[in-house]
């Protein structure tokens, strides 16, 4: 389903037969897709990786997911265990519009488990995934455990400069949000991908945590509206869309479908299979053309209010192909920013100030990605 993912042979449970010497029978269970290579990057001062495990039930049994353990192969130990209760927040049945709280895989059905793995100063080189499930359609339910082949771990450091000028910015995202970028799958040209796996929505706020002055229904009252958007690295403009109009109020904004989510955007190619996407840009503000070379820090557009959005902000992500919805999101870090604090409860966003950083936390951050709903300040030379 995904590039760089090794499709494992259908994992089987072998049972020795007592009636025939050396004969074996087997039960078909789960097909498990895990990344062959898992990339870690520094997020909020910790090495972290976002990836997914895809499960497909090829058996005639009904299976219920119970537990997943991540095995440190070199230490022959369990590094991280996801219990049944924790899996409820990480599991989604593919093709279902309702949340599956019992994590049941019926025959011929598939599910996805979202993993956010934090190393916390531990070194991992090779890992495997041990998956425990229950065969439920029996008088005596049977618990079965299988283990995948190894995945190798590596550090990824795609270093970018600031995408926005100076100011206070909320880096809005949360990997556990059901409708957040991390968990939104787009199927383009017959392949399912997560372009926003590491996406951030940047919303400008003031020292009181407000994102708008006076009437927030007017987009021109939003603090970030119209600010300069800049190139994060030297590169070549790969593609542009400047066809979206812009309503002057939030209440008049159309409800765009998923295929028109990006609004006006710029794609900047900064290397092989590395494309930076800037979305929801202001109409007629794009200052570059396809094929144009740009330098880091060059002004390329203005922050706007186009596409599938609830307010003016900059959607920012990096992917492995020149398609805003048809490419896999890849990790990145910023060269430097100042960490001011974060919103521990996002319900308070826009109404109160954020939780300030304390003296034990580093104010200046280098070569990392802001944590979920962090409040930061960029410095652009």
N, C-alpha and C positions, 0 to 999 in steps of 0.2 A: 504493500500500500504506500510505502514511503521510501524515498531514496535513502541510502546508507543504512537500511534496515535489512537484517538477515532474516529471511523467511525460514523458520525452523521446520524440519520435517515433523509431521504430526506425531506428537509425543504419545507413546503408548505405555500401558501398564501390562507387564508380562506376568503370567501366572503359570507355574510349572504344573504339568498334568501328571497325576499319579498313575494313570492308566496306560500311558505309553512312554517308554524310556526315551529321554531326550526331547520329547515332543513339547511344543509350546503352543499356548493359545494367547490371545491378546485382546485387550479392550481399547478401542479408539476413544480418545478423550478430547483434549484441547489442542488446537493449533495456537502457538504463542509466537508473536512477533515482537522482538525487542531490538533496540539499536545494537549493531555490532560494535560501534564506537560511540562512547558517551563523552561529550565535551563539557568541561567545567569552566566556569568563569566567576570572577569575584563580584558578588552581589551583597551590598551592605556589609562589607568587610569579611565575608565568608565565601569560600569556594562552593558554588552551587551549580547544579545541573537541572534543567527541565527536560523531561522526555516522557514518552508514552509507552505503555504495554498494550498491545492489541490481542484480544482473546476471541477465538471462534470455536464453538462447540460442534465438532464433526460427529459426535456420537449420537445414539438414539436415546441417551439418558438426559435427564434434567439435572444440571449442575448448579451448585450454589457456592459462590466464592466466599472463603472464610479468612484467609490470611496470605500475605505476601512478605517474604523475608528477602533482603538483599544480602548476599553472601560475599564476604571478603575472601576470595579464593586463596590469596597468599597466606592469610592468617587462619584459614579454615574455620571461620567464625561468622556469626550473624552480625553484620554491621548495623542494619536498620530493619526494624520489623513494623509492618503496617497491620494493625489488628482489624478485626471485623468492623468495629465501630468507626475506626478511622477510614476504612475503605469506603464507607458510605459517602464520604465527602469527596472521594477521588474517583469513584466508578460511575460510568455512564453507559447505558445500553445503547448501542448504535441503532439509529433508526426509530427510537422511541421518543415521543414528545413529553412523556411524564418521567419524573425522577424515580429511578429504581432503587428503593431502599433495602430490598432483600438480596440484591446482587445475584439474580438468578439468570442463568444462561440456558434457555430452552434449546432443544436440538436445532441446528442450523442457524443459530443466532450468534451475534457478536457483541462484544463490549470493549470499552477502553478504560484503562486505569492511568490517571495522570500522576506522574512522579515529580516531586521537587526534592532533590537529594542534596543535603547540606553536609559538607565534610567536617566542619568544625575542627580544623587543625589536624585531622586524621588524613593519612595518605592512602588512597586506593589506586591500585594498578589494574586489577582484573576482578570483575564481579560476575555473579550469576544470580538468577532470580528463582527462588523456591516458592512455588504456588500451591496452596492447600485449598481444596474445594470438597464439597460434599455431594455425593450421588444421592439425590433425594427421592427418586421414584422407586423406593423399595420399602419393605416392611421394616427393615433395619438399615437406616441410611449409612452409607459407607464413606469414610473419609479417605481421600486420596491426595498424595503430595507428589509433585513433579518438579524437576529442576531444569532450567534452560542451559544452553551452552554459554560459554563465557563472553562477556563484553569487556573491551579494554577501555580504560579511563585516560583522558588527557586534558591538559590545560589549554584553553583557547583565549588568546588576547588580541582581539580586534579592537584597536585603540582609535577612538574618535574624539574630535574636539567638539565644542559646544554647538548645538543646533540653533540656539537663540541668544539674543543679546542679554546684557546684564539685567537683573531683576530677580524677584523671588518667584520660584516656580514650584508647583506641586507636581510631583512625578506620579501620576495617578495610574495605578494598576494593582491587581491582587490576584495571584494565581488560583485562588479558591473560588473566585466569583464565577457562577455558572454561565453568565453571559459575558464574561470578560474576554479580552483578546486571547488569552492563554488557552481557552477552551472552545473557541469558535473554529469549526472546521469548514473549509470551503472545498467543493469538488469542482475542479476546472480541468477540462479536457480529459475526463475519465480518471482523474487521480485526486484523492483526498489529501489535503495539506492543512497545516496550521501556520499561516503567515505571521500572525501576531503573537507567536509563542513568547517572544521577549519584547513585545511592544510596550511603549509608554505613551500616555496622553499627558502633554504638558499644559497646565493651566496656570496662568499668572495670578498671583494673589498679593495683597499688601500685608503690612506688619500685623494687621488685625485678623488676617485670614479671610478677608473679603475678596471675591473675584470680580465684583462689579460695583459701580458707584450708582447711587440713586436707583432708577428703575432697571432691574436686570433683564427685563423683557427686551429692551433695546440693545442690540448687539454692540453698538458703538460705545455703550457704557461698560462693557467688559474690559478689564484692565489689559488683557493680552491682545485684544482685537487690533489688527493692523501692524503689530510689531514686526521687526525684521526677522526673517528666517534665513539662516546662513549655512554654507557648505561645511560639513563636519570633517572633510578631508579633500585632498586634491583628487579630481576625477573628471569624468565625462558625463554630461547629461544624456541619459539613456532613453527616457521617455517622459512625456508631459501630457496632462489632461487639463484643459482650461475651459471646458464646455459647461460647467455647472453654474447656474445663477445663484444669487444669494438673497434670502429674505432679510428684511431689516429688523424683524422681531423674532423671538423664539416661537411665539404662538403661531406665526404664519409659516413656519418652516415645514416643508413637505416631509412625509414619512417615506423615506427612500428604502427600497428593497436591498437585500444583502449584496446583490451584484453591482449596486451603485453606492456602496458604503463609503468609498474613498473620497468622494467629492473631487475637487481639483487637486492634482498631485504632481509631484516631481519625483523621478527615479534617478538617482546619481550612482553611476558605476564607479566603484573605488578599487576594484580588483577582480580577479577571476572568481566568478560565482559569488560576488559580493555587491549587493545593490541596496542603497539607502533610500527609504521611502519617506516622503514628507506629504502628509495628507490634510484635507479640509482647508486648502489654501484659499485666500481671497481672490475673487474673480479679477482678471486682468492685472494681477499683481506680479505674475511670473516674469522674471527679468532675464531668463536664459532660454536657449533654444536647444533642440535635440542635436547632439554631436558637439556641443560647445564644451571646451575645457574650462574648468573652474579651479580655483585655489581655495584651500580651507580658509574660512572667515569671509568669503565673498557673499554678499547679499544676493539671494536667489529668488525670494518671494516675500509675501506678507501673510501672517497668520489670519485665518478667516473662519467662515461658518458655512461650509458646503458639504454635501453628502450626508451620510447617516451619523448625525451628531446631535447632542442635546444642548450644546453651547460652544462658543468660540474656543478652540484649543488647537494644538499641533499634535497630530498623531504621528509617531515616529517609530519606525522599526527597520531592521536589516534582514534581507532574505537572500536566498541562493540563486534567484533568477529574476529577470526583469518582468515581473508580473505581481501587482500589488495583492492579488488574492490567490494566485496560482503558483506560489513558491513557498518553500519551508523557511520559517523564521529562524535566524541564527543569532547566537549571543554576541554581545559587544560590551565594551566599557568606555567610559569617558576619561580623557586624560586628567582632568581635574575639575572639581567643583567643591563648594562649601556645603557641608551638611548642617542644616539649621534645626532639624527635628523631624517629626512625622505625625500623621493622623493615626492614632491607634484605633479610633472609631470613626469610620468614614461618614457616618450619619451626621457628624458635626461639621463636615466640610462646608465652607462658605458661611457658616453661622458663628463659629468661634475660631480662635487661633489654634494653632497646632501645639502638640506637646514639644516643648523646647528641648534641645540637646542638653545633656548634663556634662559636667566637667570630665567625666571618665571617658566620654566619647570623643573621637577625633573630629575636630571642626573641619579641617582640610582633608578632603578625600582625593586620592590619586589612583588612577587605573582601576576603577571599579564602576559598577552600575548602581544607581540609587535603589534602595530597597522599596518595597511596596508602600505607596502613599507617603514617600519621603518629601520633605520640603527642602529645597536646595537653592543655591545661587550660583549661576555661571559667571565666569570671568572671561570675556572675549577681548583679545588684544587687537 
